[in-house]
Amino acid sequence: MPLFMDMHDIEGVTAEAVAGAHEKDLAIQEGFGVTYRRYWVDETAGRVFCLVEAPDAEAAHAVHREAHGLVADEIFQVTEHE
């Protein structure tokens, strides 16, 4: 399954608000064939990053759009390396 990293620019974002949005993503992700794996929050810069397995970028966007409306400003297909 392809892996994507998305980025959200959200002025005034808080880790608490992102945790709530992430829970909403998890509640519906299965219906889109998506698995949100992790997220990171930079409250100072107003940025959120989400790591997601999805069949394509649109499926990842669809989960955010349906769950809470906070769609990513950018999304990149990535590969994981150790």
Buried (B, 14 or more C-beta within 10 A) or exposed (E): EBBBBBBBEBEEBEEEBBEEBBEBBBEBBEEBBBBBEEBEBEBEEEBBBBBBBBEBBEBBBBBBEBBBEBBBEEBEEEEEEE
